[in-house]
């Protein structure tokens, strides 16, 4: 049975081996013999004492240990070699793997994978744990998981439960998740890993590393869970486990577990993922799923209508703090615009237009509030020859120019779709003038000031994209979506594309 205080005391007693008047080689051999005599080579007490010993004395033994291992391997190849020599060789092998891991000596770990050592020591179950440790450092996580499982199964056949081996398995599963290969795990491997790490915590509740691994596994278990609430709860629990790891680490006189920065870096990863999923969740909640059949039905409803009020396109339910673009258009062009909005909705682009506004005395104030809102990241204009004649568009342009009061700022936040192919803003203006007499234009309050504002706002060289004259045409939609994505990445960075 593991008793931390007793094992810690034993490890401290090993200090006497180096205090004695012995050279480093003999001192290390004496320590190895004491560990073998006290704990053998299979139980958790051995793993724990080995880690503590290496943490304390690795600087003293790291140069001499390869020679000790080679000497002991040579001895066990002899015909009359006894079991204790083989055990000592294994302990040296185990020590060296911990030293190379601590030093991040990849070449040394590769050496330990060689048959020279493995074939001579494979009768020891924990040799497979060492093999897994070496494979993990080389990035062969799935192979390492197989070796971890072999160690667990061999110990189980001996009726030995060693939580340290189970932790190695759990750590490997966590590494697979961190490397972005979570899809290579079968359904029960994360659950098994969580079960193993919980067992290790029950065995040794003061070891920070175990809580850190549990935190990582808890996070990754539901990282791709489509249910946001389940994912959020996992994040909360994962942070609690990692905070406990940090607290335990700070209570130690020797920080033999992961550095505190690693803990906090992972908490930052959790916070970032949670924030992204939260935004993604808000966007997903703003849109109902819409099939191609439903899109066609909605477009037909728009095309067969006689006025805009008869056929509103689907509109996102914007959440507080959710970014959106404002749609500015002339009501005469509603069929072409509304068919585009059906496409924008299907692509989960948050937008706002006059559908939710109440016409009346305060209509201008409502539009101004939507345009000036900090969540409004940009304006999408739909231009045609009708635009020039629209008093509402003129008012919206004035509001937009007030918010984006420099030309560069306007270019950054505003763009437009030309509803008449081949026409520039200037030729659209000419068309409006040609189709209406001067008296008609004046009657519609199309003043020279409005014409000047129009030309200054919509520069010929800045036309965003073009749509042909068929209202439900979608030839331009892919270009439009990509352009919106490039111009306003905050609308897309957390979009659920499933």
LINUR-V568086 format. One record per residue. N is the residue number from 1. RES is the residue in one letter. SS is DSSP state (hx for helix, st for strand, lp for the rest). Layout:
BEGIN
n=N res=RES ss=SS
n=N res=RES ss=SS
END
This chain:
BEGIN
n=1 res=X ss=lp
n=2 res=X ss=lp
n=3 res=X ss=lp
n=4 res=X ss=hx
n=5 res=X ss=hx
n=6 res=X ss=hx
n=7 res=X ss=hx
n=8 res=X ss=hx
n=9 res=X ss=hx
n=10 res=X ss=hx
n=11 res=X ss=hx
n=12 res=X ss=hx
n=13 res=X ss=hx
n=14 res=X ss=lp
n=15 res=X ss=hx
n=16 res=X ss=hx
n=17 res=X ss=hx
n=18 res=X ss=hx
n=19 res=X ss=hx
n=20 res=X ss=lp
n=21 res=X ss=lp
n=22 res=X ss=lp
n=23 res=X ss=lp
n=24 res=X ss=hx
n=25 res=X ss=hx
n=26 res=X ss=hx
n=27 res=X ss=hx
n=28 res=X ss=hx
n=29 res=X ss=hx
n=30 res=X ss=hx
n=31 res=X ss=hx
n=32 res=X ss=hx
n=33 res=X ss=hx
n=34 res=X ss=hx
n=35 res=X ss=hx
n=36 res=X ss=hx
n=37 res=X ss=hx
n=38 res=X ss=hx
n=39 res=X ss=hx
n=40 res=X ss=lp
n=41 res=X ss=lp
n=42 res=X ss=lp
n=43 res=X ss=lp
n=44 res=X ss=hx
n=45 res=X ss=hx
n=46 res=X ss=hx
n=47 res=X ss=hx
n=48 res=X ss=hx
n=49 res=X ss=hx
n=50 res=X ss=hx
n=51 res=X ss=hx
n=52 res=X ss=hx
n=53 res=X ss=hx
n=54 res=X ss=hx
n=55 res=X ss=hx
n=56 res=X ss=hx
n=57 res=X ss=hx
n=58 res=X ss=hx
n=59 res=X ss=hx
n=60 res=X ss=hx
n=61 res=X ss=hx
n=62 res=X ss=lp
n=63 res=X ss=lp
n=64 res=X ss=lp
n=65 res=X ss=hx
n=66 res=X ss=hx
n=67 res=X ss=hx
n=68 res=X ss=hx
n=69 res=X ss=hx
n=70 res=X ss=hx
n=71 res=X ss=hx
n=72 res=X ss=hx
n=73 res=X ss=hx
n=74 res=X ss=hx
n=75 res=X ss=hx
n=76 res=X ss=hx
n=77 res=X ss=lp
n=78 res=X ss=lp
n=79 res=X ss=lp
n=80 res=X ss=lp
n=81 res=X ss=lp
n=82 res=X ss=lp
n=83 res=X ss=hx
n=84 res=X ss=hx
n=85 res=X ss=hx
n=86 res=X ss=hx
n=87 res=X ss=hx
n=88 res=X ss=hx
n=89 res=X ss=hx
n=90 res=X ss=hx
n=91 res=X ss=hx
n=92 res=X ss=hx
n=93 res=X ss=hx
n=94 res=X ss=hx
n=95 res=X ss=hx
n=96 res=X ss=hx
n=97 res=X ss=hx
n=98 res=X ss=hx
n=99 res=X ss=hx
n=100 res=X ss=hx
n=101 res=X ss=hx
n=102 res=X ss=hx
n=103 res=X ss=hx
n=104 res=X ss=lp
n=105 res=X ss=lp
n=106 res=X ss=hx
n=107 res=X ss=hx
n=108 res=X ss=hx
n=109 res=X ss=hx
n=110 res=X ss=hx
n=111 res=X ss=hx
n=112 res=X ss=hx
n=113 res=X ss=lp
n=114 res=X ss=lp
n=115 res=X ss=hx
n=116 res=X ss=hx
n=117 res=X ss=hx
n=118 res=X ss=hx
n=119 res=X ss=hx
n=120 res=X ss=hx
n=121 res=X ss=hx
n=122 res=X ss=lp
n=123 res=X ss=lp
n=124 res=X ss=lp
n=125 res=X ss=lp
n=126 res=X ss=hx
n=127 res=X ss=hx
n=128 res=X ss=hx
n=129 res=X ss=hx
n=130 res=X ss=hx
n=131 res=X ss=hx
n=132 res=X ss=hx
n=133 res=X ss=hx
n=134 res=X ss=hx
n=135 res=X ss=hx
n=136 res=X ss=hx
n=137 res=X ss=hx
n=138 res=X ss=lp
n=139 res=X ss=lp
n=140 res=X ss=lp
n=141 res=X ss=hx
n=142 res=X ss=hx
n=143 res=X ss=hx
n=144 res=X ss=hx
n=145 res=X ss=hx
n=146 res=X ss=hx
n=147 res=X ss=hx
n=148 res=X ss=hx
n=149 res=X ss=hx
n=150 res=X ss=hx
n=151 res=X ss=hx
n=152 res=X ss=hx
n=153 res=X ss=hx
n=154 res=X ss=hx
n=155 res=X ss=hx
n=156 res=X ss=hx
n=157 res=X ss=hx
n=158 res=X ss=lp
n=159 res=X ss=lp
n=160 res=X ss=lp
n=161 res=X ss=lp
n=162 res=X ss=lp
n=163 res=X ss=hx
n=164 res=X ss=hx
n=165 res=X ss=hx
n=166 res=X ss=hx
n=167 res=X ss=hx
n=168 res=X ss=hx
n=169 res=X ss=hx
n=170 res=X ss=hx
n=171 res=X ss=hx
n=172 res=X ss=hx
n=173 res=X ss=hx
n=174 res=X ss=hx
n=175 res=X ss=hx
n=176 res=X ss=hx
n=177 res=X ss=hx
n=178 res=X ss=hx
n=179 res=X ss=lp
n=180 res=X ss=lp
n=181 res=X ss=lp
n=182 res=X ss=hx
n=183 res=X ss=hx
n=184 res=X ss=hx
n=185 res=X ss=lp
n=186 res=X ss=lp
n=187 res=X ss=lp
n=188 res=X ss=lp
n=189 res=X ss=hx
n=190 res=X ss=hx
n=191 res=X ss=hx
n=192 res=X ss=hx
n=193 res=X ss=hx
n=194 res=X ss=hx
n=195 res=X ss=hx
n=196 res=X ss=hx
n=197 res=X ss=hx
n=198 res=X ss=hx
n=199 res=X ss=hx
n=200 res=X ss=hx
n=201 res=X ss=hx
n=202 res=X ss=hx
n=203 res=X ss=hx
n=204 res=X ss=lp
n=205 res=X ss=lp
n=206 res=X ss=lp
n=207 res=X ss=lp
n=208 res=X ss=hx
n=209 res=X ss=hx
n=210 res=X ss=hx
n=211 res=X ss=hx
n=212 res=X ss=hx
n=213 res=X ss=hx
n=214 res=X ss=hx
n=215 res=X ss=hx
n=216 res=X ss=hx
n=217 res=X ss=hx
n=218 res=X ss=hx
n=219 res=X ss=hx
n=220 res=X ss=hx
n=221 res=X ss=hx
n=222 res=X ss=lp
n=223 res=X ss=lp
n=224 res=X ss=lp
n=225 res=X ss=lp
n=226 res=X ss=lp
n=227 res=X ss=lp
n=228 res=X ss=hx
n=229 res=X ss=hx
n=230 res=X ss=hx
n=231 res=X ss=hx
n=232 res=X ss=hx
n=233 res=X ss=hx
n=234 res=X ss=hx
n=235 res=X ss=hx
n=236 res=X ss=hx
n=237 res=X ss=hx
n=238 res=X ss=hx
n=239 res=X ss=hx
n=240 res=X ss=hx
n=241 res=X ss=hx
n=242 res=X ss=hx
n=243 res=X ss=hx
n=244 res=X ss=hx
n=245 res=X ss=hx
n=246 res=X ss=hx
n=247 res=X ss=hx
n=248 res=X ss=hx
n=249 res=X ss=hx
n=250 res=X ss=hx
n=251 res=X ss=lp
n=252 res=X ss=lp
n=253 res=X ss=lp
n=254 res=X ss=lp
n=255 res=X ss=lp
n=256 res=X ss=lp
n=257 res=X ss=lp
n=258 res=X ss=lp
n=259 res=X ss=lp
n=260 res=X ss=hx
n=261 res=X ss=hx
n=262 res=X ss=hx
n=263 res=X ss=hx
n=264 res=X ss=hx
n=265 res=X ss=hx
n=266 res=X ss=hx
n=267 res=X ss=hx
n=268 res=X ss=hx
n=269 res=X ss=hx
n=270 res=X ss=hx
n=271 res=X ss=hx
n=272 res=X ss=hx
n=273 res=X ss=hx
n=274 res=X ss=hx
n=275 res=X ss=hx
n=276 res=X ss=hx
n=277 res=X ss=hx
n=278 res=X ss=hx
n=279 res=X ss=hx
n=280 res=X ss=hx
n=281 res=X ss=hx
n=282 res=X ss=hx
n=283 res=X ss=hx
n=284 res=X ss=hx
n=285 res=X ss=hx
n=286 res=X ss=hx
n=287 res=X ss=lp
n=288 res=X ss=lp
n=289 res=X ss=lp
n=290 res=X ss=lp
n=291 res=X ss=lp
n=292 res=X ss=hx
n=293 res=X ss=hx
n=294 res=X ss=hx
n=295 res=X ss=hx
n=296 res=X ss=hx
n=297 res=X ss=hx
n=298 res=X ss=hx
n=299 res=X ss=hx
n=300 res=X ss=hx
n=301 res=X ss=hx
n=302 res=X ss=hx
n=303 res=X ss=hx
n=304 res=X ss=lp
n=305 res=X ss=lp
n=306 res=X ss=lp
n=307 res=X ss=lp
n=308 res=X ss=hx
n=309 res=X ss=hx
n=310 res=X ss=hx
n=311 res=X ss=lp
n=312 res=X ss=lp
n=313 res=X ss=lp
n=314 res=X ss=lp
n=315 res=X ss=lp
n=316 res=X ss=lp
n=317 res=X ss=lp
n=318 res=X ss=lp
n=319 res=X ss=lp
n=320 res=X ss=lp
n=321 res=X ss=lp
n=322 res=X ss=lp
n=323 res=X ss=lp
n=324 res=X ss=st
n=325 res=X ss=st
n=326 res=X ss=st
n=327 res=X ss=st
n=328 res=X ss=st
n=329 res=X ss=lp
n=330 res=X ss=lp
n=331 res=X ss=hx
n=332 res=X ss=hx
n=333 res=X ss=hx
n=334 res=X ss=hx
n=335 res=X ss=hx
n=336 res=X ss=hx
n=337 res=X ss=hx
n=338 res=X ss=hx
n=339 res=X ss=hx
n=340 res=X ss=hx
n=341 res=X ss=hx
n=342 res=X ss=hx
n=343 res=X ss=hx
n=344 res=X ss=hx
n=345 res=X ss=hx
n=346 res=X ss=hx
n=347 res=X ss=lp
n=348 res=X ss=lp
n=349 res=X ss=lp
n=350 res=X ss=lp
n=351 res=X ss=st
n=352 res=X ss=st
n=353 res=X ss=lp
n=354 res=X ss=hx
n=355 res=X ss=hx
n=356 res=X ss=hx
n=357 res=X ss=lp
n=358 res=X ss=lp
n=359 res=X ss=lp
n=360 res=X ss=lp
n=361 res=X ss=lp
n=362 res=X ss=lp
n=363 res=X ss=hx
n=364 res=X ss=hx
n=365 res=X ss=hx
n=366 res=X ss=hx
n=367 res=X ss=hx
n=368 res=X ss=hx
n=369 res=X ss=hx
n=370 res=X ss=hx
n=371 res=X ss=hx
n=372 res=X ss=hx
n=373 res=X ss=lp
n=374 res=X ss=lp
n=375 res=X ss=lp
n=376 res=X ss=st
n=377 res=X ss=st
n=378 res=X ss=st
n=379 res=X ss=st
n=380 res=X ss=st
n=381 res=X ss=st
n=382 res=X ss=st
n=383 res=X ss=st
n=384 res=X ss=lp
n=385 res=X ss=lp
n=386 res=X ss=lp
n=387 res=X ss=hx
n=388 res=X ss=hx
n=389 res=X ss=hx
n=390 res=X ss=lp
n=391 res=X ss=hx
n=392 res=X ss=hx
n=393 res=X ss=hx
n=394 res=X ss=hx
n=395 res=X ss=hx
n=396 res=X ss=hx
n=397 res=X ss=hx
n=398 res=X ss=hx
n=399 res=X ss=hx
n=400 res=X ss=hx
n=401 res=X ss=hx
n=402 res=X ss=hx
n=403 res=X ss=hx
n=404 res=X ss=lp
n=405 res=X ss=lp
n=406 res=X ss=lp
n=407 res=X ss=hx
n=408 res=X ss=hx
n=409 res=X ss=hx
n=410 res=X ss=hx
n=411 res=X ss=hx
n=412 res=X ss=hx
n=413 res=X ss=hx
n=414 res=X ss=st
n=415 res=X ss=st
n=416 res=X ss=st
n=417 res=X ss=st
n=418 res=X ss=st
n=419 res=X ss=lp
n=420 res=X ss=lp
n=421 res=X ss=lp
n=422 res=X ss=lp
n=423 res=X ss=lp
n=424 res=X ss=lp
n=425 res=X ss=hx
n=426 res=X ss=hx
n=427 res=X ss=hx
n=428 res=X ss=hx
n=429 res=X ss=hx
n=430 res=X ss=hx
n=431 res=X ss=hx
n=432 res=X ss=hx
n=433 res=X ss=hx
n=434 res=X ss=hx
n=435 res=X ss=hx
n=436 res=X ss=lp
n=437 res=X ss=lp
n=438 res=X ss=hx
n=439 res=X ss=hx
n=440 res=X ss=hx
n=441 res=X ss=hx
n=442 res=X ss=hx
n=443 res=X ss=hx
n=444 res=X ss=lp
n=445 res=X ss=lp
n=446 res=X ss=lp
n=447 res=X ss=lp
n=448 res=X ss=hx
n=449 res=X ss=hx
n=450 res=X ss=hx
n=451 res=X ss=hx
n=452 res=X ss=hx
n=453 res=X ss=hx
n=454 res=X ss=hx
n=455 res=X ss=hx
n=456 res=X ss=hx
n=457 res=X ss=hx
n=458 res=X ss=lp
n=459 res=X ss=lp
n=460 res=X ss=hx
n=461 res=X ss=hx
n=462 res=X ss=hx
n=463 res=X ss=lp
n=464 res=X ss=lp
n=465 res=X ss=st
n=466 res=X ss=st
n=467 res=X ss=lp
n=468 res=X ss=lp
n=469 res=X ss=lp
n=470 res=X ss=lp
n=471 res=X ss=lp
n=472 res=X ss=lp
n=473 res=X ss=lp
n=474 res=X ss=lp
n=475 res=X ss=lp
n=476 res=X ss=lp
n=477 res=X ss=hx
n=478 res=X ss=hx
n=479 res=X ss=hx
n=480 res=X ss=hx
n=481 res=X ss=hx
n=482 res=X ss=hx
n=483 res=X ss=hx
n=484 res=X ss=hx
n=485 res=X ss=hx
n=486 res=X ss=hx
n=487 res=X ss=hx
n=488 res=X ss=lp
n=489 res=X ss=hx
n=490 res=X ss=hx
n=491 res=X ss=hx
n=492 res=X ss=lp
n=493 res=X ss=lp
n=494 res=X ss=lp
n=495 res=X ss=lp
n=496 res=X ss=lp
n=497 res=X ss=lp
n=498 res=X ss=lp
END
